[in-house]
Amino acid sequence: MRFRIDIRRKEGLSDPEGLTTLTALQNLGYSAVTDTHFGRTIYLDMDGDDAAAASEEVESMCRRLLANPVIEDFDIEVVG
Amino acid sequence: MRFRIDIRRKEGLSDPEGLTTLTALQNLGYSAVTDTHFGRTIYLDMDGDDAAAASEEVESMCRRLLANPVIEDFDIEVVG
């Protein structure tokens, strides 16, 4: 079973990487771009057939290690 | 219009961040995890209504600045 975890900063927190990229894109002439945000994606392959149990385990991994719940939101999705 | 760009290493290339995370998860007791890969996600907000033209522009941004086509694959998706 493969999970995809999308991690991004909570709304309202500054995203310096996104701001720098926005400036760089506009300097390259891409003037239609109005905003840029960065996030991280983690793909996890897991043994087992119980999707609900695995999903709970992935959420626990996010809280304990993969994401920083203070400043980040995450979404978990089964992708295969 | 909002685009989501998923960038990840091409198949077969080593992913040291993923390997380290896999070891850390297994050390924390998550023994069902068999593999871990990292990727980056970039959200771009763009002006304009022509989705096809904007999509081509985003692909050009990826090739010129956002991704490294030598070692990375990317997917572009309209998300809003």
Backbone of each chain as nested JSON, in Angstrom:
{
  "chains": [
    {"id": "A", "residues": [
      {"number": 1, "name": "MET", "atoms": {"N": [0.839, -1.17, 0.0], "CA": [0.0, 0.0, 0.0], "C": [0.887, 1.238, 0.0]}},
      {"number": 2, "name": "ARG", "atoms": {"N": [0.575, 2.2, -0.883], "CA": [1.401, 3.41, -0.926], "C": [0.582, 4.612, -0.472]}},
      {"number": 3, "name": "PHE", "atoms": {"N": [1.159, 5.381, 0.433], "CA": [0.526, 6.604, 0.919], "C": [1.292, 7.819, 0.417]}},
      {"number": 4, "name": "ARG", "atoms": {"N": [0.551, 8.867, 0.136], "CA": [1.195, 10.14, -0.145], "C": [0.815, 11.131, 0.948]}},
      {"number": 5, "name": "ILE", "atoms": {"N": [1.809, 11.768, 1.524], "CA": [1.576, 12.767, 2.572], "C": [1.985, 14.127, 2.027]}},
      {"number": 6, "name": "ASP", "atoms": {"N": [1.052, 15.051, 2.002], "CA": [1.34, 16.426, 1.565], "C": [1.467, 17.292, 2.804]}},
      {"number": 7, "name": "ILE", "atoms": {"N": [2.609, 17.915, 2.95], "CA": [2.863, 18.75, 4.126], "C": [3.114, 20.186, 3.672]}},
      {"number": 8, "name": "ARG", "atoms": {"N": [2.382, 21.119, 4.252], "CA": [2.642, 22.524, 3.896], "C": [2.425, 23.395, 5.126]}},
      {"number": 9, "name": "ARG", "atoms": {"N": [3.02, 24.587, 5.08], "CA": [2.879, 25.499, 6.212], "C": [1.438, 25.912, 6.391]}},
      {"number": 10, "name": "LYS", "atoms": {"N": [1.058, 26.126, 7.626], "CA": [-0.301, 26.613, 7.89], "C": [-0.496, 27.961, 7.223]}},
      {"number": 11, "name": "GLU", "atoms": {"N": [-1.734, 28.23, 6.824], "CA": [-2.096, 29.518, 6.219], "C": [-1.645, 30.657, 7.12]}},
      {"number": 12, "name": "GLY", "atoms": {"N": [-1.072, 31.686, 6.52], "CA": [-0.717, 32.868, 7.291], "C": [0.725, 32.9, 7.745]}},
      {"number": 13, "name": "LEU", "atoms": {"N": [1.399, 31.737, 7.718], "CA": [2.812, 31.735, 8.102], "C": [3.657, 32.13, 6.893]}},
      {"number": 14, "name": "SER", "atoms": {"N": [4.757, 32.804, 7.147], "CA": [5.573, 33.266, 6.023], "C": [6.275, 32.083, 5.352]}},
      {"number": 15, "name": "ASP", "atoms": {"N": [6.508, 32.197, 4.078], "CA": [7.11, 31.133, 3.28], "C": [8.241, 31.771, 2.466]}},
      {"number": 16, "name": "PRO", "atoms": {"N": [9.424, 31.944, 3.092], "CA": [10.515, 32.676, 2.43], "C": [10.949, 32.019, 1.117]}},
      {"number": 17, "name": "GLU", "atoms": {"N": [10.918, 30.682, 1.072], "CA": [11.312, 29.981, -0.149], "C": [10.346, 30.351, -1.287]}},
      {"number": 18, "name": "GLY", "atoms": {"N": [9.058, 30.398, -0.951], "CA": [8.058, 30.759, -1.953], "C": [8.229, 32.193, -2.424]}},
      {"number": 19, "name": "LEU", "atoms": {"N": [8.511, 33.097, -1.505], "CA": [8.677, 34.512, -1.874], "C": [9.878, 34.709, -2.788]}},
      {"number": 20, "name": "THR", "atoms": {"N": [10.985, 34.035, -2.456], "CA": [12.189, 34.146, -3.275], "C": [11.926, 33.605, -4.669]}},
      {"number": 21, "name": "THR", "atoms": {"N": [11.196, 32.484, -4.739], "CA": [10.901, 31.883, -6.037], "C": [9.983, 32.782, -6.848]}},
      {"number": 22, "name": "LEU", "atoms": {"N": [9.019, 33.407, -6.17], "CA": [8.116, 34.325, -6.861], "C": [8.915, 35.461, -7.515]}},
      {"number": 23, "name": "THR", "atoms": {"N": [9.836, 36.042, -6.749], "CA": [10.673, 37.115, -7.294], "C": [11.501, 36.614, -8.482]}},
      {"number": 24, "name": "ALA", "atoms": {"N": [12.092, 35.432, -8.329], "CA": [12.924, 34.89, -9.409], "C": [12.1, 34.661, -10.673]}},
      {"number": 25, "name": "LEU", "atoms": {"N": [10.874, 34.123, -10.511], "CA": [10.025, 33.872, -11.688], "C": [9.658, 35.196, -12.364]}},
      {"number": 26, "name": "GLN", "atoms": {"N": [9.332, 36.2, -11.56], "CA": [8.96, 37.481, -12.156], "C": [10.164, 38.113, -12.855]}},
      {"number": 27, "name": "ASN", "atoms": {"N": [11.353, 37.956, -12.279], "CA": [12.563, 38.469, -12.937], "C": [12.844, 37.753, -14.25]}},
      {"number": 28, "name": "LEU", "atoms": {"N": [12.414, 36.5, -14.346], "CA": [12.604, 35.752, -15.602], "C": [11.527, 36.12, -16.624]}},
      {"number": 29, "name": "GLY", "atoms": {"N": [10.588, 36.962, -16.256], "CA": [9.577, 37.408, -17.211], "C": [8.215, 36.741, -17.077]}},
      {"number": 30, "name": "TYR", "atoms": {"N": [8.054, 35.869, -16.068], "CA": [6.752, 35.211, -15.876], "C": [5.877, 36.119, -15.022]}},
      {"number": 31, "name": "SER", "atoms": {"N": [5.326, 37.149, -15.658], "CA": [4.637, 38.184, -14.885], "C": [3.234, 37.757, -14.46]}},
      {"number": 32, "name": "ALA", "atoms": {"N": [2.716, 36.652, -15.015], "CA": [1.366, 36.22, -14.65], "C": [1.33, 35.53, -13.285]}},
      {"number": 33, "name": "VAL", "atoms": {"N": [2.492, 35.157, -12.76], "CA": [2.525, 34.464, -11.472], "C": [2.277, 35.476, -10.357]}},
      {"number": 34, "name": "THR", "atoms": {"N": [1.314, 35.196, -9.488], "CA": [0.988, 36.148, -8.424], "C": [1.392, 35.635, -7.036]}},
      {"number": 35, "name": "ASP", "atoms": {"N": [1.549, 34.321, -6.882], "CA": [1.921, 33.799, -5.568], "C": [2.54, 32.41, -5.721]}},
      {"number": 36, "name": "THR", "atoms": {"N": [3.423, 32.069, -4.801], "CA": [4.121, 30.79, -4.861], "C": [4.262, 30.231, -3.446]}},
      {"number": 37, "name": "HIS", "atoms": {"N": [3.912, 28.979, -3.274], "CA": [4.074, 28.34, -1.97], "C": [4.789, 27.012, -2.133]}},
      {"number": 38, "name": "PHE", "atoms": {"N": [5.6, 26.685, -1.152], "CA": [6.312, 25.416, -1.199], "C": [5.739, 24.435, -0.185]}},
      {"number": 39, "name": "GLY", "atoms": {"N": [5.785, 23.175, -0.529], "CA": [5.399, 22.13, 0.405], "C": [6.304, 20.932, 0.22]}},
      {"number": 40, "name": "ARG", "atoms": {"N": [6.127, 19.923, 1.089], "CA": [6.905, 18.699, 0.959], "C": [5.942, 17.549, 0.734]}},
      {"number": 41, "name": "THR", "atoms": {"N": [6.395, 16.564, 0.003], "CA": [5.597, 15.362, -0.207], "C": [6.416, 14.166, 0.245]}},
      {"number": 42, "name": "ILE", "atoms": {"N": [5.793, 13.275, 0.987], "CA": [6.48, 12.056, 1.391], "C": [5.652, 10.87, 0.916]}},
      {"number": 43, "name": "TYR", "atoms": {"N": [6.293, 9.95, 0.218], "CA": [5.63, 8.716, -0.211], "C": [6.08, 7.6, 0.717]}},
      {"number": 44, "name": "LEU", "atoms": {"N": [5.118, 6.878, 1.271], "CA": [5.426, 5.766, 2.176], "C": [4.858, 4.484, 1.612]}},
      {"number": 45, "name": "ASP", "atoms": {"N": [5.686, 3.449, 1.488], "CA": [5.192, 2.127, 1.134], "C": [5.049, 1.336, 2.416]}},
      {"number": 46, "name": "MET", "atoms": {"N": [3.882, 0.687, 2.571], "CA": [3.643, -0.073, 3.806], "C": [3.129, -1.466, 3.505]}},
      {"number": 47, "name": "ASP", "atoms": {"N": [3.55, -2.409, 4.348], "CA": [3.011, -3.762, 4.298], "C": [1.625, -3.776, 4.929]}},
      {"number": 48, "name": "GLY", "atoms": {"N": [0.815, -4.767, 4.541], "CA": [-0.474, -4.956, 5.205], "C": [-1.635, -4.581, 4.306]}},
      {"number": 49, "name": "ASP", "atoms": {"N": [-2.829, -5.104, 4.657], "CA": [-4.013, -4.894, 3.825], "C": [-5.062, -4.018, 4.489]}},
      {"number": 50, "name": "ASP", "atoms": {"N": [-4.873, -3.704, 5.759], "CA": [-5.886, -2.955, 6.491], "C": [-5.641, -1.455, 6.311]}},
      {"number": 51, "name": "ALA", "atoms": {"N": [-6.345, -0.876, 5.323], "CA": [-6.092, 0.523, 4.965], "C": [-6.385, 1.465, 6.121]}},
      {"number": 52, "name": "ALA", "atoms": {"N": [-7.449, 1.185, 6.888], "CA": [-7.821, 2.086, 7.975], "C": [-6.741, 2.094, 9.057]}},
      {"number": 53, "name": "ALA", "atoms": {"N": [-6.255, 0.902, 9.42], "CA": [-5.222, 0.813, 10.451], "C": [-3.934, 1.475, 9.961]}},
      {"number": 54, "name": "ALA", "atoms": {"N": [-3.57, 1.217, 8.692], "CA": [-2.344, 1.791, 8.147], "C": [-2.441, 3.309, 8.114]}},
      {"number": 55, "name": "SER", "atoms": {"N": [-3.615, 3.784, 7.767], "CA": [-3.817, 5.216, 7.686], "C": [-3.641, 5.875, 9.051]}},
      {"number": 56, "name": "GLU", "atoms": {"N": [-4.158, 5.222, 10.087], "CA": [-3.97, 5.745, 11.444], "C": [-2.498, 5.757, 11.833]}},
      {"number": 57, "name": "GLU", "atoms": {"N": [-1.785, 4.693, 11.407], "CA": [-0.361, 4.615, 11.728], "C": [0.39, 5.752, 11.019]}},
      {"number": 58, "name": "VAL", "atoms": {"N": [0.017, 6.025, 9.763], "CA": [0.686, 7.101, 9.02], "C": [0.427, 8.443, 9.711]}},
      {"number": 59, "name": "GLU", "atoms": {"N": [-0.799, 8.622, 10.194], "CA": [-1.086, 9.881, 10.883], "C": [-0.229, 10.02, 12.148]}},
      {"number": 60, "name": "SER", "atoms": {"N": [-0.044, 8.913, 12.858], "CA": [0.806, 8.943, 14.047], "C": [2.257, 9.26, 13.662]}},
      {"number": 61, "name": "MET", "atoms": {"N": [2.74, 8.687, 12.553], "CA": [4.109, 9.004, 12.074], "C": [4.258, 10.488, 11.785]}},
      {"number": 62, "name": "CYS", "atoms": {"N": [3.207, 11.073, 11.161], "CA": [3.258, 12.502, 10.829], "C": [3.39, 13.328, 12.09]}},
      {"number": 63, "name": "ARG", "atoms": {"N": [2.584, 12.973, 13.1], "CA": [2.607, 13.779, 14.325], "C": [3.917, 13.62, 15.08]}},
      {"number": 64, "name": "ARG", "atoms": {"N": [4.483, 12.406, 15.036], "CA": [5.688, 12.164, 15.84], "C": [6.971, 12.545, 15.114]}},
      {"number": 65, "name": "LEU", "atoms": {"N": [7.013, 12.397, 13.787], "CA": [8.304, 12.574, 13.115], "C": [8.249, 13.391, 11.836]}},
      {"number": 66, "name": "LEU", "atoms": {"N": [7.254, 13.137, 10.99], "CA": [7.363, 13.646, 9.614], "C": [6.978, 15.115, 9.475]}},
      {"number": 67, "name": "ALA", "atoms": {"N": [5.991, 15.549, 10.23], "CA": [5.553, 16.945, 10.116], "C": [5.754, 17.647, 11.454]}},
      {"number": 68, "name": "ASN", "atoms": {"N": [5.665, 18.948, 11.42], "CA": [5.702, 19.737, 12.649], "C": [4.3, 20.331, 12.836]}},
      {"number": 69, "name": "PRO", "atoms": {"N": [3.469, 19.676, 13.665], "CA": [2.051, 20.079, 13.754], "C": [1.865, 21.511, 14.249]}},
      {"number": 70, "name": "VAL", "atoms": {"N": [2.902, 22.101, 14.831], "CA": [2.769, 23.475, 15.303], "C": [2.66, 24.449, 14.122]}},
      {"number": 71, "name": "ILE", "atoms": {"N": [3.452, 24.21, 13.09], "CA": [3.464, 25.171, 11.973], "C": [3.015, 24.556, 10.651]}},
      {"number": 72, "name": "GLU", "atoms": {"N": [2.757, 23.236, 10.633], "CA": [2.434, 22.604, 9.35], "C": [1.099, 21.854, 9.393]}},
      {"number": 73, "name": "ASP", "atoms": {"N": [0.417, 21.858, 8.258], "CA": [-0.757, 21.01, 8.047], "C": [-0.349, 19.85, 7.157]}},
      {"number": 74, "name": "PHE", "atoms": {"N": [-1.029, 18.715, 7.306], "CA": [-0.722, 17.621, 6.388], "C": [-1.988, 16.895, 5.95]}},
      {"number": 75, "name": "ASP", "atoms": {"N": [-1.934, 16.349, 4.73], "CA": [-3.005, 15.514, 4.187], "C": [-2.425, 14.15, 3.865]}},
      {"number": 76, "name": "ILE", "atoms": {"N": [-3.201, 13.116, 4.158], "CA": [-2.756, 11.752, 3.867], "C": [-3.699, 11.155, 2.835]}},
      {"number": 77, "name": "GLU", "atoms": {"N": [-3.136, 10.502, 1.846], "CA": [-3.94, 9.976, 0.745], "C": [-3.359, 8.618, 0.336]}},
      {"number": 78, "name": "VAL", "atoms": {"N": [-4.235, 7.643, 0.067], "CA": [-3.755, 6.358, -0.446], "C": [-3.612, 6.506, -1.957]}},
      {"number": 79, "name": "VAL", "atoms": {"N": [-2.44, 6.184, -2.504], "CA": [-2.244, 6.361, -3.946], "C": [-1.954, 5.053, -4.677]}},
      {"number": 80, "name": "GLY", "atoms": {"N": [-1.991, 3.936, -3.979], "CA": [-1.769, 2.683, -4.726], "C": [-1.565, 1.508, -3.792]}}
    ]},
    {"id": "B", "residues": [
      {"number": 1, "name": "MET", "atoms": {"N": [-6.038, 31.182, -11.137], "CA": [-5.838, 29.768, -11.401], "C": [-4.683, 29.266, -10.534]}},
      {"number": 2, "name": "ARG", "atoms": {"N": [-4.89, 28.115, -9.886], "CA": [-3.818, 27.583, -9.041], "C": [-3.305, 26.26, -9.614]}},
      {"number": 3, "name": "PHE", "atoms": {"N": [-1.984, 26.182, -9.72], "CA": [-1.354, 24.957, -10.202], "C": [-0.601, 24.28, -9.075]}},
      {"number": 4, "name": "ARG", "atoms": {"N": [-0.607, 22.955, -9.088], "CA": [0.252, 22.215, -8.17], "C": [1.301, 21.47, -8.986]}},
      {"number": 5, "name": "ILE", "atoms": {"N": [2.558, 21.647, -8.628], "CA": [3.655, 20.962, -9.314], "C": [4.265, 19.965, -8.333]}},
      {"number": 6, "name": "ASP", "atoms": {"N": [4.26, 18.703, -8.709], "CA": [4.891, 17.657, -7.882], "C": [6.236, 17.312, -8.494]}},
      {"number": 7, "name": "ILE", "atoms": {"N": [7.277, 17.469, -7.725], "CA": [8.627, 17.219, -8.233], "C": [9.244, 16.099, -7.406]}},
      {"number": 8, "name": "ARG", "atoms": {"N": [9.738, 15.073, -8.073], "CA": [10.415, 14.016, -7.323], "C": [11.568, 13.475, -8.146]}},
      {"number": 9, "name": "ARG", "atoms": {"N": [12.511, 12.815, -7.463], "CA": [13.663, 12.263, -8.165], "C": [13.242, 11.183, -9.133]}},
      {"number": 10, "name": "LYS", "atoms": {"N": [13.977, 11.085, -10.227], "CA": [13.685, 10.015, -11.19], "C": [13.884, 8.665, -10.513]}},
      {"number": 11, "name": "GLU", "atoms": {"N": [13.122, 7.665, -10.972], "CA": [13.244, 6.299, -10.466], "C": [14.7, 5.846, -10.557]}},
      {"number": 12, "name": "GLY", "atoms": {"N": [15.174, 5.178, -9.526], "CA": [16.51, 4.593, -9.585], "C": [17.573, 5.477, -8.968]}},
      {"number": 13, "name": "LEU", "atoms": {"N": [17.283, 6.767, -8.793], "CA": [18.267, 7.644, -8.154], "C": [18.153, 7.512, -6.636]}},
      {"number": 14, "name": "SER", "atoms": {"N": [19.284, 7.626, -5.952], "CA": [19.246, 7.447, -4.503], "C": [18.541, 8.629, -3.852]}},
      {"number": 15, "name": "ASP", "atoms": {"N": [17.902, 8.365, -2.717], "CA": [17.126, 9.372, -2.004], "C": [17.547, 9.299, -0.534]}},
      {"number": 16, "name": "PRO", "atoms": {"N": [18.672, 9.94, -0.194], "CA": [19.227, 9.81, 1.156], "C": [18.257, 10.272, 2.242]}},
      {"number": 17, "name": "GLU", "atoms": {"N": [17.481, 11.313, 1.962], "CA": [16.514, 11.813, 2.939], "C": [15.47, 10.724, 3.233]}},
      {"number": 18, "name": "GLY", "atoms": {"N": [15.009, 10.061, 2.16], "CA": [14.036, 8.985, 2.315], "C": [14.6, 7.82, 3.116]}},
      {"number": 19, "name": "LEU", "atoms": {"N": [15.852, 7.447, 2.83], "CA": [16.475, 6.321, 3.534], "C": [16.623, 6.618, 5.02]}},
      {"number": 20, "name": "THR", "atoms": {"N": [17.062, 7.845, 5.335], "CA": [17.236, 8.231, 6.737], "C": [15.9, 8.197, 7.462]}},
      {"number": 21, "name": "THR", "atoms": {"N": [14.853, 8.686, 6.781], "CA": [13.529, 8.706, 7.396], "C": [13.01, 7.291, 7.605]}},
      {"number": 22, "name": "LEU", "atoms": {"N": [13.268, 6.407, 6.629], "CA": [12.847, 5.002, 6.766], "C": [13.477, 4.387, 8.011]}},
      {"number": 23, "name": "THR", "atoms": {"N": [14.782, 4.603, 8.189], "CA": [15.468, 4.068, 9.368], "C": [14.874, 4.647, 10.652]}},
      {"number": 24, "name": "ALA", "atoms": {"N": [14.625, 5.964, 10.642], "CA": [14.074, 6.609, 11.841], "C": [12.701, 6.042, 12.175]}},
      {"number": 25, "name": "LEU", "atoms": {"N": [11.851, 5.846, 11.146], "CA": [10.501, 5.312, 11.393], "C": [10.587, 3.903, 11.956]}},
      {"number": 26, "name": "GLN", "atoms": {"N": [11.488, 3.083, 11.383], "CA": [11.613, 1.71, 11.879], "C": [12.141, 1.71, 13.312]}},
      {"number": 27, "name": "ASN", "atoms": {"N": [13.07, 2.613, 13.622], "CA": [13.572, 2.709, 14.999], "C": [12.483, 3.14, 15.976]}},
      {"number": 28, "name": "LEU", "atoms": {"N": [11.495, 3.893, 15.476], "CA": [10.379, 4.312, 16.334], "C": [9.339, 3.199, 16.481]}},
      {"number": 29, "name": "GLY", "atoms": {"N": [9.529, 2.075, 15.785], "CA": [8.628, 0.94, 15.934], "C": [7.634, 0.768, 14.8]}},
      {"number": 30, "name": "TYR", "atoms": {"N": [7.708, 1.609, 13.772], "CA": [6.784, 1.481, 12.634], "C": [7.363, 0.457, 11.654]}},
      {"number": 31, "name": "SER", "atoms": {"N": [7.225, -0.817, 11.989], "CA": [7.928, -1.843, 11.222], "C": [7.231, -2.171, 9.906]}},
      {"number": 32, "name": "ALA", "atoms": {"N": [5.98, -1.7, 9.715], "CA": [5.265, -2.003, 8.474], "C": [5.753, -1.147, 7.305]}},
      {"number": 33, "name": "VAL", "atoms": {"N": [6.5, -0.098, 7.584], "CA": [6.979, 0.781, 6.508], "C": [8.117, 0.092, 5.769]}},
      {"number": 34, "name": "THR", "atoms": {"N": [8.009, -0.013, 4.451], "CA": [9.052, -0.704, 3.688], "C": [9.876, 0.246, 2.832]}},
      {"number": 35, "name": "ASP", "atoms": {"N": [9.344, 1.43, 2.52], "CA": [10.107, 2.353, 1.683], "C": [9.567, 3.778, 1.87]}},
      {"number": 36, "name": "THR", "atoms": {"N": [10.45, 4.745, 1.702], "CA": [10.086, 6.147, 1.904], "C": [10.775, 6.999, 0.84]}},
      {"number": 37, "name": "HIS", "atoms": {"N": [10.007, 7.851, 0.199], "CA": [10.582, 8.763, -0.797], "C": [10.123, 10.177, -0.51]}},
      {"number": 38, "name": "PHE", "atoms": {"N": [11.005, 11.123, -0.784], "CA": [10.663, 12.522, -0.585], "C": [10.468, 13.224, -1.922]}},
      {"number": 39, "name": "GLY", "atoms": {"N": [9.588, 14.191, -1.921], "CA": [9.408, 15.037, -3.093], "C": [9.12, 16.45, -2.647]}},
      {"number": 40, "name": "ARG", "atoms": {"N": [9.026, 17.359, -3.616], "CA": [8.695, 18.746, -3.311], "C": [7.405, 19.09, -4.034]}},
      {"number": 41, "name": "THR", "atoms": {"N": [6.637, 19.966, -3.445], "CA": [5.417, 20.44, -4.088], "C": [5.49, 21.957, -4.158]}},
      {"number": 42, "name": "ILE", "atoms": {"N": [5.149, 22.506, -5.3], "CA": [5.107, 23.957, -5.439], "C": [3.705, 24.344, -5.903]}},
      {"number": 43, "name": "TYR", "atoms": {"N": [3.095, 25.269, -5.19], "CA": [1.795, 25.798, -5.589], "C": [2.014, 27.154, -6.24]}},
      {"number": 44, "name": "LEU", "atoms": {"N": [1.482, 27.34, -7.437], "CA": [1.616, 28.602, -8.159], "C": [0.241, 29.188, -8.404]}},
      {"number": 45, "name": "ASP", "atoms": {"N": [0.045, 30.446, -8.028], "CA": [-1.177, 31.161, -8.395], "C": [-0.863, 32.02, -9.599]}},
      {"number": 46, "name": "MET", "atoms": {"N": [-1.726, 31.943, -10.607], "CA": [-1.475, 32.706, -11.828], "C": [-2.707, 33.477, -12.265]}},
      {"number": 47, "name": "ASP", "atoms": {"N": [-2.455, 34.659, -12.831], "CA": [-3.515, 35.442, -13.456], "C": [-3.852, 34.839, -14.812]}},
      {"number": 48, "name": "GLY", "atoms": {"N": [-5.075, 35.103, -15.3], "CA": [-5.432, 34.686, -16.653], "C": [-6.429, 33.553, -16.658]}},
      {"number": 49, "name": "ASP", "atoms": {"N": [-7.129, 33.399, -17.793], "CA": [-8.176, 32.385, -17.901], "C": [-7.828, 31.259, -18.87]}},
      {"number": 50, "name": "ASP", "atoms": {"N": [-6.743, 31.413, -19.602], "CA": [-6.403, 30.413, -20.616], "C": [-5.568, 29.302, -19.97]}},
      {"number": 51, "name": "ALA", "atoms": {"N": [-6.266, 28.216, -19.581], "CA": [-5.597, 27.152, -18.829], "C": [-4.485, 26.49, -19.644]}},
      {"number": 52, "name": "ALA", "atoms": {"N": [-4.71, 26.329, -20.957], "CA": [-3.71, 25.64, -21.772], "C": [-2.432, 26.471, -21.86]}},
      {"number": 53, "name": "ALA", "atoms": {"N": [-2.581, 27.785, -22.094], "CA": [-1.409, 28.656, -22.199], "C": [-0.677, 28.722, -20.858]}},
      {"number": 54, "name": "ALA", "atoms": {"N": [-1.451, 28.836, -19.762], "CA": [-0.836, 28.919, -18.44], "C": [-0.079, 27.634, -18.132]}},
      {"number": 55, "name": "SER", "atoms": {"N": [-0.667, 26.511, -18.52], "CA": [-0.049, 25.228, -18.262], "C": [1.297, 25.11, -18.991]}},
      {"number": 56, "name": "GLU", "atoms": {"N": [1.335, 25.606, -20.228], "CA": [2.605, 25.595, -20.978], "C": [3.631, 26.485, -20.304]}},
      {"number": 57, "name": "GLU", "atoms": {"N": [3.163, 27.624, -19.784], "CA": [4.077, 28.54, -19.117], "C": [4.643, 27.886, -17.848]}},
      {"number": 58, "name": "VAL", "atoms": {"N": [3.78, 27.171, -17.119], "CA": [4.254, 26.503, -15.901], "C": [5.289, 25.437, -16.256]}},
      {"number": 59, "name": "GLU", "atoms": {"N": [5.055, 24.729, -17.354], "CA": [6.03, 23.714, -17.747], "C": [7.375, 24.37, -18.066]}},
      {"number": 60, "name": "SER", "atoms": {"N": [7.321, 25.519, -18.734], "CA": [8.553, 26.239, -19.039], "C": [9.262, 26.691, -17.765]}},
      {"number": 61, "name": "MET", "atoms": {"N": [8.488, 27.166, -16.757], "CA": [9.088, 27.554, -15.468], "C": [9.795, 26.378, -14.814]}},
      {"number": 62, "name": "CYS", "atoms": {"N": [9.146, 25.193, -14.897], "CA": [9.736, 23.998, -14.288], "C": [11.083, 23.69, -14.936]}},
      {"number": 63, "name": "ARG", "atoms": {"N": [11.109, 23.751, -16.271], "CA": [12.347, 23.4, -16.965], "C": [13.449, 24.424, -16.708]}},
      {"number": 64, "name": "ARG", "atoms": {"N": [13.063, 25.697, -16.58], "CA": [14.086, 26.741, -16.445], "C": [14.518, 26.976, -15.005]}},
      {"number": 65, "name": "LEU", "atoms": {"N": [13.601, 26.813, -14.054], "CA": [13.948, 27.225, -12.694], "C": [13.54, 26.244, -11.598]}},
      {"number": 66, "name": "LEU", "atoms": {"N": [12.32, 25.72, -11.683], "CA": [11.766, 25.058, -10.495], "C": [12.267, 23.631, -10.294]}},
      {"number": 67, "name": "ALA", "atoms": {"N": [12.475, 22.906, -11.395], "CA": [12.924, 21.521, -11.276], "C": [14.281, 21.372, -11.957]}},
      {"number": 68, "name": "ASN", "atoms": {"N": [14.936, 20.269, -11.677], "CA": [16.172, 19.939, -12.378], "C": [15.871, 18.737, -13.275]}},
      {"number": 69, "name": "PRO", "atoms": {"N": [15.613, 18.991, -14.565], "CA": [15.139, 17.909, -15.444], "C": [16.139, 16.762, -15.605]}},
      {"number": 70, "name": "VAL", "atoms": {"N": [17.392, 16.994, -15.211], "CA": [18.383, 15.917, -15.326], "C": [18.099, 14.811, -14.314]}},
      {"number": 71, "name": "ILE", "atoms": {"N": [17.704, 15.197, -13.1], "CA": [17.515, 14.175, -12.058], "C": [16.093, 14.124, -11.519]}},
      {"number": 72, "name": "GLU", "atoms": {"N": [15.222, 15.035, -11.99], "CA": [13.878, 15.081, -11.416], "C": [12.789, 14.958, -12.482]}},
      {"number": 73, "name": "ASP", "atoms": {"N": [11.69, 14.325, -12.097], "CA": [10.469, 14.317, -12.899], "C": [9.477, 15.265, -12.252]}},
      {"number": 74, "name": "PHE", "atoms": {"N": [8.588, 15.844, -13.065], "CA": [7.561, 16.679, -12.447], "C": [6.214, 16.466, -13.106]}},
      {"number": 75, "name": "ASP", "atoms": {"N": [5.159, 16.66, -12.321], "CA": [3.774, 16.613, -12.801], "C": [3.129, 17.954, -12.503]}},
      {"number": 76, "name": "ILE", "atoms": {"N": [2.326, 18.424, -13.46], "CA": [1.629, 19.691, -13.283], "C": [0.137, 19.418, -13.273]}},
      {"number": 77, "name": "GLU", "atoms": {"N": [-0.562, 20.025, -12.328], "CA": [-1.987, 19.756, -12.179], "C": [-2.679, 21.071, -11.82]}},
      {"number": 78, "name": "VAL", "atoms": {"N": [-3.856, 21.309, -12.409], "CA": [-4.637, 22.483, -12.018], "C": [-5.447, 22.1, -10.789]}},
      {"number": 79, "name": "VAL", "atoms": {"N": [-5.356, 22.888, -9.721], "CA": [-6.083, 22.524, -8.504], "C": [-7.125, 23.562, -8.093]}},
      {"number": 80, "name": "GLY", "atoms": {"N": [-7.292, 24.605, -8.877], "CA": [-8.336, 25.559, -8.486], "C": [-8.278, 26.831, -9.32]}}
    ]}
  ]
}
